[in-house]
Amino acid sequence: MDSTLHDPLLGSVLDGRYRVEERIAVGGMATVYRGVDTRLDRVLALKVMHPSLAEDAAFVERFIREAKSVARLDHPNVVGVLDQGTDRSYVYLAMEYVAGCTLRDVLRDRGALRPRAVLDILEPMLAGLAAAHRGGLVHRDIKPENVLIGDDGRVKIADFGLVRGVDNQTSATTGSLLGTVSYLAPEQIEGGTVDARTDVFACGVLLYEMLTGARPHAGDSPARLLYARVNEDVPPPSKAVPGLPAELDRLVAGVAAREPGERPADAAGVLSLVRAARAALTDEQLDAEPPAAVEARAAGAARAAAQAAAEESGAVGPDDRTRVVPRPAGVPAAGPDGADATSRIDVPLPPPPHPPGAAPGGRRLPSRRVLALIAAVLVVLAGGLGVWYINSGQFMRTPGVYGLEQAEATEVLRDAGLKVDVEEDTSESVERGLVLRTDPERGERVRKNSTVTITVSTGPAVAEVPNVRGLPLEEAQADLRDAGLTPGEETWRYSEEVPRGSVIETDPAAGEQRRPDSAVGLAVSKGREVFVPDVTGLPEGSAIEELTSQGFEVDVEEERVFSEEESGTVAEQSPTAGESTGEGDTVQLTISKGPEMIEVPDVRGMSEGEARETLEDEGFEVDVNRVFFTGTVFNQSVHSGDSAPRGSTITIWVR
């Protein structure tokens, strides 16, 4: 039976806003649900604290304070905190929902990973953790369950904030420590000391686990594991996986050193070491497949079925849960109550044999009754098997094949008794040839012998720049859009070969590949470079004929202007004479309606200054002839009442 049926939160709405739709995971401190923000209509993750923790007012206060700190962590490799609230007895966080799987799912499906895959996961994880360390936050519970891998390949760290708040309480007040036993640092176990270097140690354990498929110091009880963690170094991964490069051994030894002072100070320091190790490895070393991965493939179907059953029953390994662990004084080995204890068990002697046909105590059962009981049992068993077959026996859980090569994924699915269909799609994050997604998805309940469609990545989508040289601009732009690209900036320049308005070249050049929707610049021809002739003063018809014979278009202004040029001739032109322009450009002409005639005022009897000012105000030039030096005008070249062209010269005589 699905235990989620008993969850009172399913179907409810927190704070009148967040609808709880599906339980995703249950941890030691909280339960995570998939929910919907009904106000913004978006899917998110709701992390609801267990009621026993929510009853502690001091813890809730610290939890809210930590949630605010985590919400300020804006990093692509950290699961974002969107909101925090309290509704009745429920204290919750609203967080970014990451569709995909956890690193634990990947390790469970594939065992050990290739070094390249290990580093590809570790680097973005460390980048997000480094951002937290810079902000003064310590995660305190780094483990595969808290490393999310989205369907798009992005890696994100989850569960910041809650662990810190709980640890402040347990470590300081109860003599206990909180965390996942397998990933605790020695100083956490001995003295409860927690800083960025405890996260670094957990990253070292995680690195070892990804390389080998197993955790170091695996013990049969938490006490044994704690004792080994304090007293023994993390072994080199090459001891478990012969052939691993020495660079990876040194990386694990440095990051998972027992002494905190021998580790990098924070995740940024680890990230530098990881990148240096990658640079030192060859492609062959990076892509070497560990034996654990081969074994994991061979047992893929059985492991998937077992894991699905465990998930349905809620079973979790003793070392996988985040929990409060009593801090042992001196960290002793497991005592008599431990899982490994050797105990004496008194076994009673078997009873004496009964006579044939007799029950214990000498009472004989009627043979018919025995047969009836046996028949009844068989009927019940047969009915139970029939119900099991109808309800469960025909079904299984889809194995996880994300990130496997096509042939490898096909083999895993067929070994599990499923048929395989293959499709292809582009991906920005998943390498060409690897599985991008499956339908049904990993872990979904499917009928045996049904078909699973795997979608294989063809790598990032690319668009090839088409050859549009010589095409008219609009046609070239249409070709670019058809190729999945965006027409970019246009640059116009002269060309002796390409007609005006057609494309000379593209940037990037034809044949190059770019991401879809990338902008492509276009160099467009202005035609041959030509120089504009001088047609000022020519009759309108003659000017038009001169310009069109040289390949220009002509535009004549409707409104004519007064000018010194004769009426009907060109008064102005644009571009002006001698300017360079492209063949086929338009030259604009303004036609003259002749000089503007103005009536000349009578300035006789005026002083020289008054006469000059009067004539100039009317738009004339003035020339002065002096006969005597008295300064009075006695004559003018154009008599009063007559007209003269504006700008012409009027001569005055002064005596």
C-alpha positions as CSV (number, residue, x, y, z in Angstrom):
1,M,0.0,0.0,0.0
2,D,1.2,3.5,-0.8
3,S,2.0,5.1,2.5
4,T,1.5,8.6,1.1
5,L,-2.3,7.9,1.4
6,H,-2.0,8.6,5.1
7,D,-0.1,11.9,4.7
8,P,-2.5,14.6,6.0
9,L,-0.7,17.3,4.0
10,L,-1.4,15.9,0.6
11,G,-4.0,17.9,-1.2
12,S,-3.9,20.7,1.4
13,V,-2.9,24.3,0.8
14,L,-0.3,26.0,3.0
15,D,-0.8,29.7,3.8
16,G,-3.6,29.8,1.3
17,R,-1.1,29.7,-1.5
18,Y,1.0,26.5,-1.8
19,R,-0.9,23.4,-2.8
20,V,0.8,20.2,-1.7
21,E,0.5,17.6,-4.6
22,E,3.0,14.8,-4.1
23,R,5.5,13.6,-1.5
24,I,9.0,13.5,-3.0
25,A,11.2,12.4,-0.1
26,V,11.3,11.9,3.6
27,G,14.5,12.8,5.6
28,G,15.5,12.9,9.2
29,M,14.5,16.5,9.7
30,A,11.8,17.2,7.1
31,T,9.6,15.9,4.3
32,V,9.8,17.3,0.8
33,Y,6.8,17.6,-1.4
34,R,6.1,18.8,-4.9
35,G,3.7,21.7,-4.8
36,V,2.2,24.4,-6.9
37,D,2.3,28.2,-6.1
38,T,-1.4,28.9,-6.9
39,R,-0.7,32.6,-7.0
40,L,2.0,32.5,-9.7
41,D,1.0,29.1,-11.1
42,R,4.5,27.5,-10.9
43,V,5.8,24.2,-9.6
44,L,8.1,24.3,-6.6
45,A,9.4,22.1,-3.8
46,L,7.9,22.4,-0.3
47,K,10.2,21.3,2.6
48,V,8.1,20.8,5.7
49,M,9.8,20.3,9.0
50,H,8.8,17.4,11.1
51,P,6.3,18.4,13.8
52,S,8.6,17.4,16.7
53,L,11.1,20.0,15.6
54,A,8.5,22.6,14.8
55,E,7.3,22.6,18.4
56,D,10.7,24.1,19.6
57,A,10.2,27.9,19.4
58,A,13.9,28.6,19.7
59,F,14.7,26.2,16.8
60,V,12.0,27.7,14.6
61,E,13.4,31.2,15.2
62,R,16.9,30.0,14.2
63,F,15.5,28.1,11.2
64,I,13.8,31.3,9.9
65,R,17.0,33.3,10.4
66,E,19.0,30.6,8.5
67,A,16.3,30.5,5.7
68,K,16.8,34.2,5.2
69,S,20.5,33.8,4.9
70,V,20.1,31.0,2.4
71,A,17.6,33.0,0.4
72,R,20.3,35.5,-0.3
73,L,22.4,32.8,-2.0
74,D,21.8,33.6,-5.7
75,H,23.9,31.0,-7.5
76,P,23.0,28.7,-10.4
77,N,24.3,25.6,-8.5
78,V,22.4,26.2,-5.3
79,V,18.7,25.3,-5.0
80,G,17.0,28.7,-4.4
81,V,14.8,29.4,-1.4
82,L,11.7,31.3,-2.6
83,D,9.6,31.7,0.6
84,Q,9.3,30.6,4.2
85,G,6.2,30.4,6.4
86,T,4.3,28.8,9.2
87,D,0.8,27.4,8.8
88,R,-0.7,25.8,11.9
89,S,1.9,23.3,13.2
90,Y,3.7,23.2,9.8
91,V,6.9,25.2,9.3
92,Y,8.0,25.1,5.7
93,L,10.3,26.4,3.0
94,A,9.2,27.0,-0.5
95,M,12.1,26.2,-2.8
96,E,13.1,25.9,-6.4
97,Y,11.9,22.6,-7.9
98,V,14.5,20.6,-9.8
99,A,13.1,18.0,-12.1
100,G,15.6,15.2,-12.4
101,C,17.3,12.8,-9.9
102,T,19.8,12.9,-7.1
103,L,23.5,11.8,-7.2
104,R,22.4,8.9,-5.0
105,D,20.1,7.7,-7.8
106,V,23.0,7.9,-10.3
107,L,25.4,6.0,-8.0
108,R,22.7,3.4,-7.3
109,D,22.1,2.9,-11.0
110,R,25.7,3.0,-12.2
111,G,28.0,2.2,-9.3
112,A,31.3,4.0,-9.7
113,L,31.5,6.7,-12.3
114,R,34.2,7.6,-14.9
115,P,36.6,10.2,-13.6
116,R,35.4,12.7,-16.2
117,A,31.8,12.3,-15.0
118,V,33.0,12.6,-11.4
119,L,34.7,15.9,-12.1
120,D,31.8,17.2,-14.2
121,I,29.5,16.7,-11.2
122,L,32.0,17.9,-8.6
123,E,33.0,21.2,-10.2
124,P,29.5,22.8,-10.3
125,M,28.7,21.4,-6.9
126,L,31.9,23.0,-5.5
127,A,31.1,26.3,-7.2
128,G,27.7,26.5,-5.4
129,L,29.3,25.4,-2.1
130,A,32.0,28.0,-2.5
131,A,29.4,30.7,-2.9
132,A,27.8,29.6,0.4
133,H,31.2,29.6,2.2
134,R,31.8,33.1,0.9
135,G,28.5,34.1,2.4
136,G,29.4,32.6,5.8
137,L,27.2,29.5,5.5
138,V,28.2,26.0,6.2
139,H,26.1,23.2,4.7
140,R,26.9,20.5,7.3
141,D,25.2,17.7,5.4
142,I,26.9,17.2,2.0
143,K,25.9,13.8,0.7
144,P,24.6,12.3,-2.6
145,E,21.0,12.8,-1.6
146,N,21.6,16.5,-1.4
147,V,23.2,16.8,-4.8
148,L,20.5,17.2,-7.5
149,I,21.0,16.6,-11.2
150,G,18.4,18.2,-13.3
151,D,17.0,16.7,-16.5
152,D,18.9,19.5,-18.3
153,G,22.2,18.3,-16.7
154,R,22.5,21.1,-14.3
155,V,24.0,20.3,-10.8
156,K,22.6,21.9,-7.7
157,I,23.1,21.6,-4.0
158,A,20.0,21.3,-1.8
159,D,19.3,21.5,1.9
160,F,21.1,24.6,3.0
161,G,19.8,26.2,6.2
162,L,17.8,23.5,8.0
163,V,20.9,21.5,8.9
164,R,22.6,24.5,10.3
165,G,19.8,25.4,12.6
166,V,19.3,21.9,14.0
167,D,23.0,21.5,14.5
168,N,23.2,24.6,16.5
169,Q,20.8,23.1,19.0
170,T,22.0,19.5,19.1
171,S,25.7,20.2,19.2
172,A,25.5,22.9,21.8
173,T,22.9,21.6,24.1
174,T,22.6,17.9,24.0
175,G,26.1,16.6,23.5
176,S,24.9,15.1,20.2
177,L,25.9,15.8,16.6
178,L,23.7,16.1,13.6
179,G,24.5,14.8,10.1
180,T,24.8,11.7,8.0
181,V,27.2,9.3,9.7
182,S,29.0,8.3,6.6
183,Y,30.0,11.9,5.8
184,L,30.9,13.3,9.2
185,A,34.4,14.8,9.6
186,P,36.6,13.6,12.5
187,E,36.5,17.0,14.3
188,Q,32.7,16.9,14.2
189,I,32.7,13.5,15.9
190,E,35.3,14.4,18.6
191,G,34.4,18.0,19.5
192,G,31.4,19.2,17.5
193,T,33.6,21.7,15.6
194,V,31.9,22.8,12.4
195,D,33.2,25.2,9.7
196,A,33.8,25.2,6.0
197,R,36.4,22.5,6.3
198,T,33.8,20.0,7.6
199,D,32.0,20.5,4.3
200,V,35.3,20.0,2.5
201,F,35.8,16.7,4.3
202,A,32.3,15.5,3.2
203,C,33.2,16.5,-0.4
204,G,36.3,14.2,-0.1
205,V,34.1,11.3,1.0
206,L,31.7,12.0,-1.8
207,L,34.6,12.1,-4.3
208,Y,35.8,8.7,-3.0
209,E,32.3,7.3,-3.3
210,M,31.9,8.5,-6.9
211,L,35.2,7.0,-7.9
212,T,34.8,3.6,-6.2
213,G,31.1,3.1,-5.9
214,A,31.4,2.6,-2.1
215,R,31.9,4.8,0.9
216,P,35.1,4.6,2.9
217,H,35.1,3.0,6.4
218,A,31.8,1.2,5.8
219,G,30.8,-0.4,9.1
220,D,28.1,-2.6,10.4
221,S,27.0,0.0,12.9
222,P,27.3,3.8,13.3
223,A,29.6,3.4,16.3
224,R,32.1,1.4,14.3
225,L,32.0,3.8,11.5
226,L,32.5,6.8,13.8
227,Y,35.5,5.0,15.4
228,A,37.1,4.3,12.0
229,R,36.5,7.9,10.9
230,V,38.4,9.3,13.9
231,N,41.3,6.8,13.9
232,E,41.8,5.9,10.2
233,D,42.6,7.9,7.1
234,V,40.3,7.7,4.1
235,P,42.1,5.1,1.9
236,P,43.3,6.0,-1.6
237,P,40.5,5.2,-4.2
238,S,43.0,3.2,-6.3
239,K,43.1,0.6,-3.6
240,A,39.5,-0.2,-4.4
241,V,39.7,0.5,-8.1
242,P,43.2,-0.5,-9.4
243,G,44.4,1.7,-12.2
244,L,43.0,5.0,-11.0
245,P,45.5,7.8,-11.6
246,A,47.7,8.9,-8.7
247,E,46.4,12.5,-9.2
248,L,43.0,11.3,-8.0
249,D,44.5,9.6,-5.0
250,R,46.3,12.8,-4.0
251,L,43.1,14.8,-4.5
252,V,41.1,12.5,-2.2
253,A,43.9,12.5,0.4
254,G,44.1,16.3,0.4
255,V,40.4,17.0,0.6
256,A,39.6,14.2,3.1
257,A,42.6,14.6,5.4
258,R,41.8,13.8,9.0
259,E,43.4,17.0,10.3
260,P,41.3,20.1,9.4
261,G,44.4,22.2,8.9
262,E,45.7,19.9,6.1
263,R,42.5,20.4,4.0
264,P,41.7,23.3,1.8
265,A,40.1,26.2,3.7
266,D,36.9,26.1,1.8
267,A,35.1,24.8,-1.3
268,A,36.9,27.4,-3.6
269,G,40.2,25.8,-2.6
270,V,38.9,22.4,-3.4
271,L,37.6,23.6,-6.8
272,S,41.1,24.8,-7.7
273,L,42.6,21.4,-6.8
274,V,39.9,19.6,-8.9
275,R,40.6,21.7,-11.9
276,A,44.4,21.2,-11.5
277,A,43.8,17.4,-11.3
278,R,41.6,17.4,-14.4
279,A,44.3,19.3,-16.4
280,A,46.8,16.7,-15.4
281,L,44.7,13.7,-16.6
282,T,44.6,12.4,-20.2
283,D,41.4,11.8,-22.1
284,E,42.0,8.1,-21.7
285,Q,42.3,8.4,-17.9
286,L,39.3,10.6,-17.7
287,D,37.1,8.2,-19.7
288,A,38.3,4.9,-18.1
289,E,35.3,2.9,-17.0
290,P,35.6,1.5,-13.4
291,P,34.8,-2.1,-12.8
292,A,32.0,-1.1,-10.4
293,A,30.2,0.5,-13.3
294,V,30.3,-2.7,-15.3
295,E,29.0,-4.7,-12.4
296,A,26.3,-2.1,-11.9
297,R,25.1,-2.5,-15.5
298,A,25.0,-6.3,-15.2
299,A,22.8,-6.0,-12.0
300,G,20.9,-3.0,-13.3
301,A,17.4,-4.6,-13.5
302,A,17.6,-6.3,-10.2
303,R,18.9,-3.2,-8.4
304,A,16.2,-1.1,-9.9
305,A,13.5,-3.4,-8.8
306,A,15.0,-3.7,-5.3
307,Q,15.4,0.1,-5.0
308,A,11.8,0.6,-6.2
309,A,10.6,-1.8,-3.5
310,A,12.7,0.0,-0.9
311,E,11.3,3.4,-1.9
312,E,7.8,2.1,-1.7
313,S,8.3,0.6,1.8
314,G,10.2,3.7,3.0
315,A,13.3,1.7,3.8
316,V,16.5,3.8,4.1
317,G,20.0,2.5,5.0
318,P,21.2,3.3,8.5
319,D,24.0,5.5,7.3
320,D,22.0,7.5,4.7
321,R,19.7,9.5,6.9
322,T,20.4,12.9,8.3
323,R,19.9,12.4,12.0
324,V,21.1,13.3,15.5
325,V,23.8,10.9,16.6
326,P,25.0,10.7,20.2
327,R,28.6,11.8,20.3
328,P,30.5,8.9,22.0
329,A,33.2,9.8,24.5
330,G,36.4,8.7,22.9
331,V,34.3,7.1,20.2
332,P,34.4,3.5,21.4
333,A,33.9,0.5,19.2
334,A,30.5,-1.1,19.1
335,G,29.5,-2.4,22.5
336,P,27.5,-5.5,23.3
337,D,24.3,-3.9,21.9
338,G,25.9,-3.2,18.5
339,A,25.1,-4.9,15.3
340,D,28.4,-6.8,15.3
341,A,28.2,-8.0,18.9
342,T,28.9,-11.7,19.5
343,S,26.2,-12.9,21.9
344,R,25.4,-16.3,23.4
345,I,21.9,-17.5,22.6
346,D,20.5,-20.5,24.4
347,V,18.8,-22.8,21.9
348,P,16.2,-25.3,23.4
349,L,16.5,-29.0,22.7
350,P,14.2,-30.2,19.9
351,P,11.1,-32.1,21.2
352,P,11.0,-35.9,20.9
353,P,9.7,-37.2,17.6
354,H,5.9,-37.7,17.4
355,P,4.3,-40.9,16.3
356,P,3.1,-40.9,12.8
357,G,-0.1,-39.1,12.4
358,A,0.1,-37.5,15.9
359,A,0.2,-33.9,16.9
360,P,2.5,-32.5,19.7
361,G,1.4,-34.0,23.0
362,G,0.3,-37.2,21.4
363,R,-3.0,-35.9,20.0
364,R,-3.8,-37.3,16.6
365,L,-5.3,-35.1,13.9
366,P,-7.9,-36.5,11.6
367,S,-6.4,-37.0,8.2
368,R,-9.4,-35.4,6.5
369,R,-9.0,-32.3,8.6
370,V,-5.3,-32.2,7.7
371,L,-6.1,-32.4,4.0
372,A,-8.8,-29.8,4.3
373,L,-6.3,-27.4,6.1
374,I,-3.7,-28.0,3.4
375,A,-6.3,-27.4,0.7
376,A,-7.4,-24.2,2.3
377,V,-3.9,-22.9,2.6
378,L,-3.3,-23.8,-1.1
379,V,-6.4,-21.9,-2.1
380,V,-5.4,-18.8,-0.1
381,L,-1.9,-18.9,-1.6
382,A,-3.2,-19.3,-5.1
383,G,-5.6,-16.4,-4.6
384,G,-2.8,-14.3,-3.1
385,L,-0.5,-15.1,-6.0
386,G,-3.2,-14.3,-8.4
387,V,-3.9,-10.9,-6.8
388,W,-0.1,-10.2,-6.7
389,Y,0.2,-11.1,-10.3
390,I,-2.7,-8.9,-11.4
391,N,-1.6,-5.9,-9.2
392,S,2.1,-6.2,-9.0
393,G,3.6,-9.2,-10.8
394,Q,3.0,-7.7,-14.2
395,F,4.7,-4.5,-13.3
396,M,8.1,-3.1,-12.6
397,R,9.9,0.2,-12.2
398,T,11.7,1.8,-15.1
399,P,15.5,1.5,-14.6
400,G,17.5,4.8,-14.7
401,V,19.7,5.1,-17.8
402,Y,20.2,8.9,-17.9
403,G,23.7,9.8,-19.1
404,L,24.5,6.3,-20.5
405,E,25.5,5.7,-24.0
406,Q,22.8,4.5,-26.3
407,A,24.0,0.9,-26.6
408,E,24.6,0.7,-22.9
409,A,21.1,2.1,-22.0
410,T,19.5,-0.3,-24.5
411,E,21.3,-3.3,-22.9
412,V,20.2,-2.3,-19.4
413,L,16.6,-1.9,-20.4
414,R,16.4,-5.1,-22.4
415,D,18.1,-7.0,-19.5
416,A,15.2,-5.7,-17.4
417,G,12.7,-7.2,-19.8
418,L,11.7,-4.0,-21.6
419,K,11.5,-3.1,-25.2
420,V,13.4,0.0,-26.4
421,D,12.5,2.7,-28.9
422,V,15.1,5.4,-29.7
423,E,14.6,9.1,-30.5
424,E,17.0,12.0,-30.8
425,D,16.9,15.5,-29.5
426,T,19.4,18.4,-29.0
427,S,20.8,19.3,-25.6
428,E,23.0,22.1,-24.3
429,S,24.3,20.1,-21.4
430,V,24.2,16.3,-22.3
431,E,27.0,15.1,-24.6
432,R,26.2,13.7,-28.0
433,G,25.3,10.0,-27.9
434,L,24.2,9.9,-24.2
435,V,20.7,9.4,-23.0
436,L,18.9,12.7,-22.4
437,R,15.6,11.3,-21.0
438,T,13.3,8.3,-21.0
439,D,9.6,7.9,-21.4
440,P,8.3,6.6,-19.0
441,E,10.8,8.3,-16.6
442,R,13.1,6.5,-14.2
443,G,11.2,4.8,-11.4
444,E,7.8,5.0,-13.0
445,R,5.7,1.9,-12.8
446,V,5.5,0.1,-16.1
447,R,4.2,-3.2,-17.4
448,K,6.8,-5.8,-18.1
449,N,7.7,-6.2,-21.7
450,S,6.4,-2.7,-22.5
451,T,8.3,-0.2,-24.5
452,V,10.5,2.5,-23.1
453,T,11.5,5.3,-25.4
454,I,15.0,6.7,-24.8
455,T,15.9,10.1,-26.2
456,V,19.5,10.3,-27.1
457,S,21.3,13.7,-27.2
458,T,22.7,15.0,-30.5
459,G,24.6,17.7,-28.6
460,P,23.8,21.4,-28.7
461,A,21.5,22.6,-31.4
462,V,23.4,24.4,-34.2
463,A,22.5,26.4,-37.2
464,E,24.7,26.8,-40.3
465,V,25.0,30.3,-41.8
466,P,23.6,30.1,-45.4
467,N,25.4,31.7,-48.4
468,V,23.3,34.8,-49.2
469,R,25.9,36.8,-51.1
470,G,24.4,38.6,-54.0
471,L,20.8,38.2,-52.7
472,P,18.6,41.2,-52.2
473,L,18.5,42.2,-48.5
474,E,15.0,41.1,-47.7
475,E,15.5,37.7,-49.4
476,A,18.8,37.2,-47.5
477,Q,17.1,38.1,-44.2
478,A,14.3,35.5,-44.9
479,D,17.0,32.8,-45.7
480,L,18.7,33.5,-42.3
481,R,15.4,33.2,-40.5
482,D,14.7,29.9,-42.3
483,A,18.1,28.6,-41.1
484,G,17.1,29.4,-37.5
485,L,19.3,32.5,-37.2
486,T,18.5,36.2,-36.6
487,P,19.3,38.9,-39.1
488,G,21.7,41.3,-37.3
489,E,23.2,44.7,-37.9
490,E,23.4,46.0,-41.4
491,T,26.5,47.8,-42.7
492,W,26.3,49.5,-46.0
493,R,29.4,50.0,-48.2
494,Y,30.4,50.5,-51.9
495,S,31.0,47.5,-54.1
496,E,32.1,47.2,-57.7
497,E,30.7,43.7,-58.0
498,V,27.5,43.4,-56.0
499,P,24.4,45.4,-57.1
500,R,23.0,48.0,-54.8
501,G,20.8,46.6,-52.1
502,S,22.2,43.1,-52.2
503,V,24.3,41.3,-49.6
504,I,28.1,41.4,-50.0
505,E,29.0,39.1,-47.1
506,T,27.8,37.9,-43.6
507,D,29.5,37.9,-40.2
508,P,30.0,35.1,-39.4
509,A,30.9,33.8,-42.9
510,A,28.7,31.4,-44.8
511,G,29.1,27.8,-43.7
512,E,30.0,28.6,-40.1
513,Q,27.9,27.1,-37.3
514,R,26.3,29.1,-34.5
515,R,23.6,28.5,-31.8
516,P,20.1,28.9,-33.1
517,D,18.8,32.5,-33.0
518,S,22.3,33.9,-33.0
519,A,22.6,37.3,-34.8
520,V,24.3,37.4,-38.2
521,G,25.6,40.7,-39.4
522,L,25.0,41.7,-43.1
523,A,27.3,43.9,-45.3
524,V,25.0,45.4,-47.9
525,S,26.1,47.0,-51.2
526,K,25.6,50.7,-51.9
527,G,26.6,50.0,-55.5
528,R,29.6,51.5,-57.3
529,E,31.1,54.7,-55.7
530,V,30.3,57.7,-58.1
531,F,30.7,61.4,-57.8
532,V,27.7,63.8,-58.2
533,P,28.1,66.3,-61.2
534,D,27.4,70.0,-60.8
535,V,24.0,70.8,-62.4
536,T,23.4,74.1,-60.6
537,G,22.2,76.8,-63.1
538,L,21.2,74.3,-65.7
539,P,17.7,74.2,-66.9
540,E,15.6,71.7,-65.1
541,G,15.3,69.3,-68.1
542,S,19.0,69.4,-68.9
543,A,19.9,68.8,-65.2
544,I,17.6,65.7,-65.0
545,E,19.0,64.3,-68.3
546,E,22.6,64.8,-67.0
547,L,22.0,63.0,-63.7
548,T,19.9,60.0,-65.1
549,S,22.6,59.4,-67.8
550,Q,25.1,58.8,-65.0
551,G,22.8,56.3,-63.1
552,F,21.2,58.6,-60.5
553,E,17.6,58.9,-59.5
554,V,16.3,62.4,-59.5
555,D,13.8,64.0,-57.1
556,V,12.6,67.6,-57.9
557,E,11.2,69.7,-55.1
558,E,7.7,70.9,-55.9
559,E,8.3,74.3,-54.2
560,R,10.6,76.7,-56.1
561,V,12.8,79.3,-54.5
562,F,14.1,82.8,-55.3
563,S,17.7,82.6,-56.2
564,E,20.4,84.3,-58.2
565,E,19.9,81.6,-60.9
566,E,17.5,82.3,-63.7
567,S,13.9,81.2,-63.4
568,G,13.5,77.5,-64.4
569,T,17.1,76.6,-63.7
570,V,18.5,74.5,-60.8
571,A,19.0,76.7,-57.7
572,E,20.3,74.0,-55.3
573,Q,21.2,70.3,-55.4
574,S,21.7,67.6,-52.7
575,P,24.2,65.9,-52.6
576,T,26.3,68.9,-53.7
577,A,28.6,68.8,-56.6
578,G,31.7,66.6,-56.1
579,E,30.3,64.5,-53.2
580,S,30.7,60.7,-53.5
581,T,27.7,58.4,-53.3
582,G,26.5,55.1,-54.5
583,E,25.3,54.4,-58.0
584,G,21.5,54.7,-58.1
585,D,21.3,57.1,-55.2
586,T,18.8,60.0,-55.5
587,V,19.9,63.5,-56.2
588,Q,17.4,66.2,-55.0
589,L,16.9,69.3,-57.1
590,T,15.4,72.7,-56.1
591,I,14.4,74.9,-59.1
592,S,14.8,78.6,-59.1
593,K,12.0,81.1,-59.8
594,G,14.5,83.8,-60.4
595,P,15.7,86.7,-58.2
596,E,13.3,88.3,-55.8
597,M,12.5,91.9,-56.9
598,I,12.2,94.5,-54.2
599,E,11.2,98.1,-54.4
600,V,14.1,100.5,-53.8
601,P,13.4,103.1,-51.1
602,D,14.3,106.8,-51.6
603,V,17.4,107.6,-49.5
604,R,18.2,111.1,-50.9
605,G,18.7,113.7,-48.3
606,M,19.7,111.1,-45.7
607,S,23.1,110.9,-44.0
608,E,25.4,108.2,-45.4
609,G,24.8,106.0,-42.3
610,E,21.0,106.3,-42.4
611,A,21.0,105.5,-46.2
612,R,23.2,102.5,-45.8
613,E,21.1,101.1,-43.0
614,T,17.8,101.6,-44.8
615,L,19.0,99.9,-48.0
616,E,20.7,97.0,-46.2
617,D,17.5,96.4,-44.2
618,E,15.7,95.8,-47.5
619,G,18.2,93.2,-48.6
620,F,20.5,95.3,-50.8
621,E,24.3,95.7,-50.9
622,V,25.4,99.4,-50.7
623,D,28.3,101.1,-52.7
624,V,29.2,104.7,-51.7
625,N,30.7,107.5,-54.0
626,R,31.8,110.6,-52.1
627,V,31.9,113.9,-53.9
628,F,32.2,116.2,-50.9
629,F,32.6,115.3,-47.3
630,T,29.4,116.8,-45.9
631,G,27.9,113.2,-45.6
632,T,24.5,113.8,-47.2
633,V,23.1,111.5,-50.0
634,F,22.2,113.5,-53.1
635,N,21.7,110.7,-55.7
636,Q,21.2,106.9,-56.0
637,S,21.8,104.4,-58.9
638,V,18.2,103.0,-58.8
639,H,15.6,105.7,-58.2
640,S,13.0,105.4,-55.6
641,G,9.9,103.4,-56.7
642,D,11.9,101.2,-59.1
643,S,12.6,97.5,-58.3
644,A,15.9,95.7,-58.0
645,P,16.8,92.0,-57.2
646,R,17.3,91.2,-53.5
647,G,21.0,91.1,-52.8
648,S,21.9,93.4,-55.7
649,T,24.1,96.5,-55.2
650,I,22.7,100.1,-55.0
651,T,25.2,102.9,-55.4
652,I,24.7,106.2,-53.5
653,W,26.5,109.5,-54.0
654,V,27.3,111.6,-51.0
655,R,28.4,115.3,-50.7
